[in-house]
Amino acid sequence: MYMLIKAQLASKWELENIYTLDEALKLYALHRMDKDIEAAQSKELAKKGNRRR
């Protein structure tokens, strides 16, 4: 849950008082998917940049 706070997706208060554990875990999963997609796109761009040389 620290990652949600660090990414400013939720505050500690929100995690304790608003979100259920299931909702917080879904939010974390969406955040991780977004980061994984960004990493894959960066890797793909780096590959394309290496091919042009």
mmCIF file of the N, C-alpha and C atoms, coordinates in Angstrom:
data_MODEL
# 
_entry.id   MODEL 
# 
loop_
_atom_site.group_PDB 
_atom_site.id 
_atom_site.type_symbol 
_atom_site.label_atom_id 
_atom_site.label_alt_id 
_atom_site.label_comp_id 
_atom_site.label_asym_id 
_atom_site.label_entity_id 
_atom_site.label_seq_id 
_atom_site.pdbx_PDB_ins_code 
_atom_site.Cartn_x 
_atom_site.Cartn_y 
_atom_site.Cartn_z 
_atom_site.occupancy 
_atom_site.B_iso_or_equiv 
_atom_site.pdbx_formal_charge 
_atom_site.auth_seq_id 
_atom_site.auth_comp_id 
_atom_site.auth_asym_id 
_atom_site.auth_atom_id 
_atom_site.pdbx_PDB_model_num 
ATOM 1   N N  . MET A 1 1  ? 0.800   -1.186 0.000   1.00 0.00 ? 1  MET A N  1 
ATOM 2   C CA . MET A 1 1  ? 0.000   0.000  0.000   1.00 0.00 ? 1  MET A CA 1 
ATOM 3   C C  . MET A 1 1  ? 0.853   1.264  0.000   1.00 0.00 ? 1  MET A C  1 
ATOM 4   N N  . TYR A 1 2  ? 2.081   1.130  0.457   1.00 0.00 ? 2  TYR A N  1 
ATOM 5   C CA . TYR A 1 2  ? 3.002   2.267  0.439   1.00 0.00 ? 2  TYR A CA 1 
ATOM 6   C C  . TYR A 1 2  ? 3.158   2.810  -0.976  1.00 0.00 ? 2  TYR A C  1 
ATOM 7   N N  . MET A 1 3  ? 3.163   1.929  -1.964  1.00 0.00 ? 3  MET A N  1 
ATOM 8   C CA . MET A 1 3  ? 3.333   2.359  -3.355  1.00 0.00 ? 3  MET A CA 1 
ATOM 9   C C  . MET A 1 3  ? 2.176   3.260  -3.801  1.00 0.00 ? 3  MET A C  1 
ATOM 10  N N  . LEU A 1 4  ? 0.974   3.015  -3.321  1.00 0.00 ? 4  LEU A N  1 
ATOM 11  C CA . LEU A 1 4  ? -0.160  3.870  -3.677  1.00 0.00 ? 4  LEU A CA 1 
ATOM 12  C C  . LEU A 1 4  ? 0.019   5.266  -3.103  1.00 0.00 ? 4  LEU A C  1 
ATOM 13  N N  . ILE A 1 5  ? 0.541   5.331  -1.888  1.00 0.00 ? 5  ILE A N  1 
ATOM 14  C CA . ILE A 1 5  ? 0.789   6.627  -1.260  1.00 0.00 ? 5  ILE A CA 1 
ATOM 15  C C  . ILE A 1 5  ? 1.931   7.331  -1.977  1.00 0.00 ? 5  ILE A C  1 
ATOM 16  N N  . LYS A 1 6  ? 3.004   6.602  -2.251  1.00 0.00 ? 6  LYS A N  1 
ATOM 17  C CA . LYS A 1 6  ? 4.165   7.186  -2.914  1.00 0.00 ? 6  LYS A CA 1 
ATOM 18  C C  . LYS A 1 6  ? 3.805   7.707  -4.309  1.00 0.00 ? 6  LYS A C  1 
ATOM 19  N N  . ALA A 1 7  ? 2.976   6.975  -5.025  1.00 0.00 ? 7  ALA A N  1 
ATOM 20  C CA . ALA A 1 7  ? 2.552   7.379  -6.366  1.00 0.00 ? 7  ALA A CA 1 
ATOM 21  C C  . ALA A 1 7  ? 1.459   8.456  -6.313  1.00 0.00 ? 7  ALA A C  1 
ATOM 22  N N  . GLN A 1 8  ? 1.077   8.847  -5.118  1.00 0.00 ? 8  GLN A N  1 
ATOM 23  C CA . GLN A 1 8  ? 0.044   9.853  -4.873  1.00 0.00 ? 8  GLN A CA 1 
ATOM 24  C C  . GLN A 1 8  ? -1.297  9.459  -5.485  1.00 0.00 ? 8  GLN A C  1 
ATOM 25  N N  . LEU A 1 9  ? -1.573  8.169  -5.461  1.00 0.00 ? 9  LEU A N  1 
ATOM 26  C CA . LEU A 1 9  ? -2.863  7.679  -5.924  1.00 0.00 ? 9  LEU A CA 1 
ATOM 27  C C  . LEU A 1 9  ? -3.882  7.646  -4.788  1.00 0.00 ? 9  LEU A C  1 
ATOM 28  N N  . ALA A 1 10 ? -3.385  7.562  -3.566  1.00 0.00 ? 10 ALA A N  1 
ATOM 29  C CA . ALA A 1 10 ? -4.249  7.555  -2.387  1.00 0.00 ? 10 ALA A CA 1 
ATOM 30  C C  . ALA A 1 10 ? -3.424  7.988  -1.183  1.00 0.00 ? 10 ALA A C  1 
ATOM 31  N N  . SER A 1 11 ? -4.103  8.565  -0.220  1.00 0.00 ? 11 SER A N  1 
ATOM 32  C CA . SER A 1 11 ? -3.422  8.943  1.025   1.00 0.00 ? 11 SER A CA 1 
ATOM 33  C C  . SER A 1 11 ? -3.577  7.808  2.031   1.00 0.00 ? 11 SER A C  1 
ATOM 34  N N  . LYS A 1 12 ? -2.798  7.872  3.093   1.00 0.00 ? 12 LYS A N  1 
ATOM 35  C CA . LYS A 1 12 ? -2.905  6.858  4.143   1.00 0.00 ? 12 LYS A CA 1 
ATOM 36  C C  . LYS A 1 12 ? -4.311  6.887  4.735   1.00 0.00 ? 12 LYS A C  1 
ATOM 37  N N  . TRP A 1 13 ? -4.830  8.094  4.930   1.00 0.00 ? 13 TRP A N  1 
ATOM 38  C CA . TRP A 1 13 ? -6.176  8.238  5.480   1.00 0.00 ? 13 TRP A CA 1 
ATOM 39  C C  . TRP A 1 13 ? -7.208  7.580  4.558   1.00 0.00 ? 13 TRP A C  1 
ATOM 40  N N  . GLU A 1 14 ? -7.082  7.819  3.244   1.00 0.00 ? 14 GLU A N  1 
ATOM 41  C CA . GLU A 1 14 ? -8.015  7.217  2.291   1.00 0.00 ? 14 GLU A CA 1 
ATOM 42  C C  . GLU A 1 14 ? -7.929  5.693  2.325   1.00 0.00 ? 14 GLU A C  1 
ATOM 43  N N  . LEU A 1 15 ? -6.719  5.166  2.407   1.00 0.00 ? 15 LEU A N  1 
ATOM 44  C CA . LEU A 1 15 ? -6.561  3.712  2.438   1.00 0.00 ? 15 LEU A CA 1 
ATOM 45  C C  . LEU A 1 15 ? -7.166  3.108  3.705   1.00 0.00 ? 15 LEU A C  1 
ATOM 46  N N  . GLU A 1 16 ? -7.085  3.842  4.800   1.00 0.00 ? 16 GLU A N  1 
ATOM 47  C CA . GLU A 1 16 ? -7.629  3.331  6.058   1.00 0.00 ? 16 GLU A CA 1 
ATOM 48  C C  . GLU A 1 16 ? -9.139  3.522  6.181   1.00 0.00 ? 16 GLU A C  1 
ATOM 49  N N  . ASN A 1 17 ? -9.666  4.587  5.573   1.00 0.00 ? 17 ASN A N  1 
ATOM 50  C CA . ASN A 1 17 ? -11.054 4.951  5.839   1.00 0.00 ? 17 ASN A CA 1 
ATOM 51  C C  . ASN A 1 17 ? -12.009 4.860  4.655   1.00 0.00 ? 17 ASN A C  1 
ATOM 52  N N  . ILE A 1 18 ? -11.511 4.900  3.454   1.00 0.00 ? 18 ILE A N  1 
ATOM 53  C CA . ILE A 1 18 ? -12.406 4.936  2.293   1.00 0.00 ? 18 ILE A CA 1 
ATOM 54  C C  . ILE A 1 18 ? -12.365 3.633  1.504   1.00 0.00 ? 18 ILE A C  1 
ATOM 55  N N  . TYR A 1 19 ? -11.164 3.209  1.123   1.00 0.00 ? 19 TYR A N  1 
ATOM 56  C CA . TYR A 1 19 ? -11.019 2.025  0.281   1.00 0.00 ? 19 TYR A CA 1 
ATOM 57  C C  . TYR A 1 19 ? -11.102 0.747  1.093   1.00 0.00 ? 19 TYR A C  1 
ATOM 58  N N  . THR A 1 20 ? -11.752 -0.248 0.508   1.00 0.00 ? 20 THR A N  1 
ATOM 59  C CA . THR A 1 20 ? -11.672 -1.585 1.085   1.00 0.00 ? 20 THR A CA 1 
ATOM 60  C C  . THR A 1 20 ? -10.335 -2.181 0.637   1.00 0.00 ? 20 THR A C  1 
ATOM 61  N N  . LEU A 1 21 ? -9.921  -3.247 1.252   1.00 0.00 ? 21 LEU A N  1 
ATOM 62  C CA . LEU A 1 21 ? -8.678  -3.898 0.864   1.00 0.00 ? 21 LEU A CA 1 
ATOM 63  C C  . LEU A 1 21 ? -8.751  -4.335 -0.593  1.00 0.00 ? 21 LEU A C  1 
ATOM 64  N N  . ASP A 1 22 ? -9.884  -4.863 -1.008  1.00 0.00 ? 22 ASP A N  1 
ATOM 65  C CA . ASP A 1 22 ? -10.061 -5.314 -2.390  1.00 0.00 ? 22 ASP A CA 1 
ATOM 66  C C  . ASP A 1 22 ? -9.906  -4.150 -3.372  1.00 0.00 ? 22 ASP A C  1 
ATOM 67  N N  . GLU A 1 23 ? -10.496 -3.004 -3.046  1.00 0.00 ? 23 GLU A N  1 
ATOM 68  C CA . GLU A 1 23 ? -10.383 -1.831 -3.910  1.00 0.00 ? 23 GLU A CA 1 
ATOM 69  C C  . GLU A 1 23 ? -8.942  -1.320 -3.979  1.00 0.00 ? 23 GLU A C  1 
ATOM 70  N N  . ALA A 1 24 ? -8.280  -1.310 -2.837  1.00 0.00 ? 24 ALA A N  1 
ATOM 71  C CA . ALA A 1 24 ? -6.889  -0.846 -2.798  1.00 0.00 ? 24 ALA A CA 1 
ATOM 72  C C  . ALA A 1 24 ? -5.994  -1.779 -3.612  1.00 0.00 ? 24 ALA A C  1 
ATOM 73  N N  . LEU A 1 25 ? -6.228  -3.074 -3.526  1.00 0.00 ? 25 LEU A N  1 
ATOM 74  C CA . LEU A 1 25 ? -5.432  -4.030 -4.298  1.00 0.00 ? 25 LEU A CA 1 
ATOM 75  C C  . LEU A 1 25 ? -5.684  -3.876 -5.797  1.00 0.00 ? 25 LEU A C  1 
ATOM 76  N N  . LYS A 1 26 ? -6.914  -3.601 -6.181  1.00 0.00 ? 26 LYS A N  1 
ATOM 77  C CA . LYS A 1 26 ? -7.218  -3.356 -7.596  1.00 0.00 ? 26 LYS A CA 1 
ATOM 78  C C  . LYS A 1 26 ? -6.532  -2.087 -8.085  1.00 0.00 ? 26 LYS A C  1 
ATOM 79  N N  . LEU A 1 27 ? -6.548  -1.055 -7.268  1.00 0.00 ? 27 LEU A N  1 
ATOM 80  C CA . LEU A 1 27 ? -5.870  0.190  -7.619  1.00 0.00 ? 27 LEU A CA 1 
ATOM 81  C C  . LEU A 1 27 ? -4.376  -0.047 -7.782  1.00 0.00 ? 27 LEU A C  1 
ATOM 82  N N  . TYR A 1 28 ? -3.796  -0.826 -6.892  1.00 0.00 ? 28 TYR A N  1 
ATOM 83  C CA . TYR A 1 28 ? -2.368  -1.159 -6.995  1.00 0.00 ? 28 TYR A CA 1 
ATOM 84  C C  . TYR A 1 28 ? -2.096  -1.954 -8.272  1.00 0.00 ? 28 TYR A C  1 
ATOM 85  N N  . ALA A 1 29 ? -2.958  -2.914 -8.583  1.00 0.00 ? 29 ALA A N  1 
ATOM 86  C CA . ALA A 1 29 ? -2.775  -3.727 -9.793  1.00 0.00 ? 29 ALA A CA 1 
ATOM 87  C C  . ALA A 1 29 ? -2.834  -2.856 -11.046 1.00 0.00 ? 29 ALA A C  1 
ATOM 88  N N  . LEU A 1 30 ? -3.748  -1.908 -11.082 1.00 0.00 ? 30 LEU A N  1 
ATOM 89  C CA . LEU A 1 30 ? -3.843  -0.994 -12.222 1.00 0.00 ? 30 LEU A CA 1 
ATOM 90  C C  . LEU A 1 30 ? -2.591  -0.131 -12.331 1.00 0.00 ? 30 LEU A C  1 
ATOM 91  N N  . HIS A 1 31 ? -2.103  0.318  -11.206 1.00 0.00 ? 31 HIS A N  1 
ATOM 92  C CA . HIS A 1 31 ? -0.874  1.118  -11.186 1.00 0.00 ? 31 HIS A CA 1 
ATOM 93  C C  . HIS A 1 31 ? 0.305   0.308  -11.718 1.00 0.00 ? 31 HIS A C  1 
ATOM 94  N N  . ARG A 1 32 ? 0.442   -0.944 -11.281 1.00 0.00 ? 32 ARG A N  1 
ATOM 95  C CA . ARG A 1 32 ? 1.537   -1.811 -11.743 1.00 0.00 ? 32 ARG A CA 1 
ATOM 96  C C  . ARG A 1 32 ? 1.413   -2.086 -13.232 1.00 0.00 ? 32 ARG A C  1 
ATOM 97  N N  . MET A 1 33 ? 0.196   -2.328 -13.710 1.00 0.00 ? 33 MET A N  1 
ATOM 98  C CA . MET A 1 33 ? -0.001  -2.562 -15.142 1.00 0.00 ? 33 MET A CA 1 
ATOM 99  C C  . MET A 1 33 ? 0.435   -1.347 -15.949 1.00 0.00 ? 33 MET A C  1 
ATOM 100 N N  . ASP A 1 34 ? 0.083   -0.166 -15.479 1.00 0.00 ? 34 ASP A N  1 
ATOM 101 C CA . ASP A 1 34 ? 0.468   1.057  -16.161 1.00 0.00 ? 34 ASP A CA 1 
ATOM 102 C C  . ASP A 1 34 ? 1.987   1.188  -16.217 1.00 0.00 ? 34 ASP A C  1 
ATOM 103 N N  . LYS A 1 35 ? 2.660   0.897  -15.116 1.00 0.00 ? 35 LYS A N  1 
ATOM 104 C CA . LYS A 1 35 ? 4.126   0.976  -15.075 1.00 0.00 ? 35 LYS A CA 1 
ATOM 105 C C  . LYS A 1 35 ? 4.756   -0.079 -15.989 1.00 0.00 ? 35 LYS A C  1 
ATOM 106 N N  . ASP A 1 36 ? 4.176   -1.274 -16.022 1.00 0.00 ? 36 ASP A N  1 
ATOM 107 C CA . ASP A 1 36 ? 4.692   -2.330 -16.898 1.00 0.00 ? 36 ASP A CA 1 
ATOM 108 C C  . ASP A 1 36 ? 4.538   -1.946 -18.369 1.00 0.00 ? 36 ASP A C  1 
ATOM 109 N N  . ILE A 1 37 ? 3.410   -1.341 -18.719 1.00 0.00 ? 37 ILE A N  1 
ATOM 110 C CA . ILE A 1 37 ? 3.187   -0.898 -20.098 1.00 0.00 ? 37 ILE A CA 1 
ATOM 111 C C  . ILE A 1 37 ? 4.192   0.185  -20.471 1.00 0.00 ? 37 ILE A C  1 
ATOM 112 N N  . GLU A 1 38 ? 4.418   1.135  -19.568 1.00 0.00 ? 38 GLU A N  1 
ATOM 113 C CA . GLU A 1 38 ? 5.408   2.190  -19.827 1.00 0.00 ? 38 GLU A CA 1 
ATOM 114 C C  . GLU A 1 38 ? 6.796   1.596  -20.049 1.00 0.00 ? 38 GLU A C  1 
ATOM 115 N N  . ALA A 1 39 ? 7.173   0.622  -19.236 1.00 0.00 ? 39 ALA A N  1 
ATOM 116 C CA . ALA A 1 39 ? 8.484   -0.007 -19.370 1.00 0.00 ? 39 ALA A CA 1 
ATOM 117 C C  . ALA A 1 39 ? 8.598   -0.746 -20.702 1.00 0.00 ? 39 ALA A C  1 
ATOM 118 N N  . ALA A 1 40 ? 7.546   -1.449 -21.098 1.00 0.00 ? 40 ALA A N  1 
ATOM 119 C CA . ALA A 1 40 ? 7.561   -2.180 -22.367 1.00 0.00 ? 40 ALA A CA 1 
ATOM 120 C C  . ALA A 1 40 ? 7.652   -1.212 -23.550 1.00 0.00 ? 40 ALA A C  1 
ATOM 121 N N  . GLN A 1 41 ? 6.941   -0.097 -23.460 1.00 0.00 ? 41 GLN A N  1 
ATOM 122 C CA . GLN A 1 41 ? 6.998   0.893  -24.533 1.00 0.00 ? 41 GLN A CA 1 
ATOM 123 C C  . GLN A 1 41 ? 8.387   1.515  -24.628 1.00 0.00 ? 41 GLN A C  1 
ATOM 124 N N  . SER A 1 42 ? 8.998   1.786  -23.491 1.00 0.00 ? 42 SER A N  1 
ATOM 125 C CA . SER A 1 42 ? 10.352  2.342  -23.487 1.00 0.00 ? 42 SER A CA 1 
ATOM 126 C C  . SER A 1 42 ? 11.344  1.365  -24.103 1.00 0.00 ? 42 SER A C  1 
ATOM 127 N N  . LYS A 1 43 ? 11.187  0.098  -23.756 1.00 0.00 ? 43 LYS A N  1 
ATOM 128 C CA . LYS A 1 43 ? 12.061  -0.936 -24.290 1.00 0.00 ? 43 LYS A CA 1 
ATOM 129 C C  . LYS A 1 43 ? 11.897  -1.041 -25.804 1.00 0.00 ? 43 LYS A C  1 
ATOM 130 N N  . GLU A 1 44 ? 10.656  -0.972 -26.269 1.00 0.00 ? 44 GLU A N  1 
ATOM 131 C CA . GLU A 1 44 ? 10.377  -1.052 -27.703 1.00 0.00 ? 44 GLU A CA 1 
ATOM 132 C C  . GLU A 1 44 ? 10.975  0.144  -28.443 1.00 0.00 ? 44 GLU A C  1 
ATOM 133 N N  . LEU A 1 45 ? 10.856  1.324  -27.863 1.00 0.00 ? 45 LEU A N  1 
ATOM 134 C CA . LEU A 1 45 ? 11.444  2.516  -28.481 1.00 0.00 ? 45 LEU A CA 1 
ATOM 135 C C  . LEU A 1 45 ? 12.965  2.407  -28.529 1.00 0.00 ? 45 LEU A C  1 
ATOM 136 N N  . ALA A 1 46 ? 13.560  1.854  -27.494 1.00 0.00 ? 46 ALA A N  1 
ATOM 137 C CA . ALA A 1 46 ? 15.013  1.682  -27.478 1.00 0.00 ? 46 ALA A CA 1 
ATOM 138 C C  . ALA A 1 46 ? 15.442  0.698  -28.566 1.00 0.00 ? 46 ALA A C  1 
ATOM 139 N N  . LYS A 1 47 ? 14.675  -0.369 -28.762 1.00 0.00 ? 47 LYS A N  1 
ATOM 140 C CA . LYS A 1 47 ? 14.976  -1.334 -29.816 1.00 0.00 ? 47 LYS A CA 1 
ATOM 141 C C  . LYS A 1 47 ? 14.906  -0.676 -31.188 1.00 0.00 ? 47 LYS A C  1 
ATOM 142 N N  . LYS A 1 48 ? 13.861  0.121  -31.402 1.00 0.00 ? 48 LYS A N  1 
ATOM 143 C CA . LYS A 1 48 ? 13.699  0.791  -32.684 1.00 0.00 ? 48 LYS A CA 1 
ATOM 144 C C  . LYS A 1 48 ? 14.845  1.775  -32.923 1.00 0.00 ? 48 LYS A C  1 
ATOM 145 N N  . GLY A 1 49 ? 15.288  2.441  -31.874 1.00 0.00 ? 49 GLY A N  1 
ATOM 146 C CA . GLY A 1 49 ? 16.404  3.370  -31.993 1.00 0.00 ? 49 GLY A CA 1 
ATOM 147 C C  . GLY A 1 49 ? 17.696  2.670  -32.345 1.00 0.00 ? 49 GLY A C  1 
ATOM 148 N N  . ASN A 1 50 ? 17.911  1.468  -31.821 1.00 0.00 ? 50 ASN A N  1 
ATOM 149 C CA . ASN A 1 50 ? 19.117  0.685  -32.123 1.00 0.00 ? 50 ASN A CA 1 
ATOM 150 C C  . ASN A 1 50 ? 19.092  0.143  -33.541 1.00 0.00 ? 50 ASN A C  1 
ATOM 151 N N  . ARG A 1 51 ? 17.925  -0.153 -34.075 1.00 0.00 ? 51 ARG A N  1 
ATOM 152 C CA . ARG A 1 51 ? 17.815  -0.700 -35.436 1.00 0.00 ? 51 ARG A CA 1 
ATOM 153 C C  . ARG A 1 51 ? 18.182  0.344  -36.494 1.00 0.00 ? 51 ARG A C  1 
ATOM 154 N N  . ARG A 1 52 ? 17.925  1.586  -36.223 1.00 0.00 ? 52 ARG A N  1 
ATOM 155 C CA . ARG A 1 52 ? 18.157  2.646  -37.208 1.00 0.00 ? 52 ARG A CA 1 
ATOM 156 C C  . ARG A 1 52 ? 19.632  2.928  -37.402 1.00 0.00 ? 52 ARG A C  1 
ATOM 157 N N  . ARG A 1 53 ? 20.458  2.515  -36.506 1.00 0.00 ? 53 ARG A N  1 
ATOM 158 C CA . ARG A 1 53 ? 21.882  2.819  -36.589 1.00 0.00 ? 53 ARG A CA 1 
ATOM 159 C C  . ARG A 1 53 ? 22.599  1.892  -37.516 1.00 0.00 ? 53 ARG A C  1 
# 
